[in-house]
């Protein structure tokens, strides 16, 4: 298989965060051929609009029984060994008392034994996508902290021990992924910054195994166009500065512009990506709006800090027609700002 490297120009690259609106036929006929066809559509759409670093829409993780999370959680939990996804009423009620997951009332699984890889095969998923992408490709996976927060632990009786078991299981599959970049996604910590220390330990366990470009995406959640986590970037600066990553992919478009003052404190060794597309609305940003936000960002952060522009988060909750127009606007805005 041919692995395309990350582009060296232009100096600010466009990328998508991960998920994409699934084609209707994939929901109707979720077999391997439909999945491959859908992957081709997602890749070709991004390339058609000029996205520099493309993703697979996370369609390898699509499960028709869990379209509400696009397989971001269930895909991993169902494949791990040591976890039962058949939830009884006792475990269900116990999980409901977990205040850190108030938006989710049922656990994704119950841990009953040591967590292991089970049937998880990230290499297979990555290789399938790379063979179809024919362009610089970014592979995404869910943070171990976010996964751990969806589980009812009846085995470890220690959240950090369970968290690190998940981290070790994921890390063991990351060293040889055939792609240009690996991105770890975390949308729960921003609402629970007091867990920054244990989340950092788990995240760096993964990042230290990645041999290609290492990215971390953080946002404040999105469900039906609603922000899930209440928090600020200010409470996460130490966490961000100690990540063993090469660049960050951060929500900004749906955030107050004052957040840029806080992001100035991110260590200069880490390049920054900012969200210039709001995925919580159907409004299509103009090229001028995107260029203006990029200009403001570089004035605050410095010209050499901004490396990526992208949507705030994944596209899976938007109609395909809206997602496609937002991608087109993203590239046009970047090009307008750089004079391309």
Rosetta blueprint (number, residue, H / E / L):
1 X L
2 X L
3 X L
4 X L
5 X L
6 X L
7 X L
8 X L
9 X L
10 X L
11 X L
12 X L
13 X E
14 X E
15 X E
16 X L
17 X L
18 X L
19 X E
20 X L
21 X L
22 X L
23 X L
24 X H
25 X H
26 X H
27 X H
28 X H
29 X L
30 X L
31 X L
32 X H
33 X H
34 X H
35 X H
36 X H
37 X H
38 X H
39 X H
40 X H
41 X H
42 X H
43 X H
44 X H
45 X H
46 X H
47 X H
48 X H
49 X H
50 X L
51 X L
52 X L
53 X E
54 X E
55 X L
56 X L
57 X E
58 X L
59 X H
60 X H
61 X H
62 X L
63 X L
64 X H
65 X H
66 X H
67 X L
68 X L
69 X L
70 X L
71 X L
72 X L
73 X L
74 X H
75 X H
76 X H
77 X H
78 X L
79 X L
80 X L
81 X E
82 X E
83 X E
84 X E
85 X L
86 X L
87 X L
88 X L
89 X H
90 X H
91 X H
92 X H
93 X H
94 X H
95 X H
96 X H
97 X L
98 X L
99 X H
100 X H
101 X H
102 X L
103 X L
104 X L
105 X L
106 X L
107 X L
108 X L
109 X E
110 X E
111 X E
112 X E
113 X E
114 X E
115 X E
116 X E
117 X L
118 X L
119 X L
120 X L
121 X L
122 X H
123 X H
124 X H
125 X H
126 X H
127 X H
128 X H
129 X H
130 X H
131 X H
132 X H
133 X H
134 X L
135 X L
136 X L
137 X E
138 X E
139 X E
140 X E
141 X E
142 X E
143 X L
144 X H
145 X H
146 X H
147 X H
148 X H
149 X L
150 X L
151 X E
152 X E
153 X E
154 X L
155 X L
156 X L
157 X L
158 X L
159 X H
160 X H
161 X H
162 X H
163 X H
164 X H
165 X H
166 X H
167 X H
168 X H
169 X H
170 X H
171 X H
172 X L
173 X L
174 X L
175 X L
176 X L
177 X L
178 X L
179 X L
180 X L
181 X E
182 X E
183 X E
184 X E
185 X E
186 X E
187 X L
188 X L
189 X H
190 X H
191 X H
192 X L
193 X H
194 X H
195 X H
196 X H
197 X H
198 X H
199 X H
200 X H
201 X H
202 X H
203 X H
204 X H
205 X H
206 X H
207 X H
208 X L
209 X L
210 X L
211 X L
212 X L
213 X E
214 X E
215 X E
216 X E
217 X E
218 X E
219 X L
220 X L
221 X L
222 X L
223 X E
224 X L
225 X L
226 X E
227 X L
228 X L
229 X L
230 X L
231 X L
232 X L
233 X H
234 X H
235 X H
236 X H
237 X H
238 X H
239 X H
240 X H
241 X H
242 X L
243 X L
244 X L
245 X L
246 X L
247 X E
248 X E
249 X E
250 X E
251 X L
252 X L
253 X L
254 X L
255 X L
256 X L
257 X L
258 X L
259 X H
260 X H
261 X H
262 X H
263 X H
264 X L
265 X L
266 X L
267 X L
268 X L
269 X L
270 X L
271 X E
272 X E
273 X E
274 X E
275 X E
276 X E
277 X E
278 X L
279 X L
280 X L
281 X L
282 X L
283 X L
284 X L
285 X L
286 X L
287 X H
288 X H
289 X H
290 X H
291 X H
292 X H
293 X H
294 X H
295 X H
296 X H
297 X H
298 X H
299 X H
300 X H
301 X H
302 X L
303 X L
304 X L
305 X L
306 X E
307 X E
308 X E
309 X E
310 X E
311 X E
312 X L
313 X L
314 X L
315 X L
316 X L
317 X L
318 X L
319 X L
320 X H
321 X H
322 X H
323 X H
324 X H
325 X H
326 X H
327 X H
328 X H
329 X H
330 X H
331 X H
332 X H
333 X H
334 X H
335 X H
336 X H
337 X H
338 X H
339 X L
340 X L
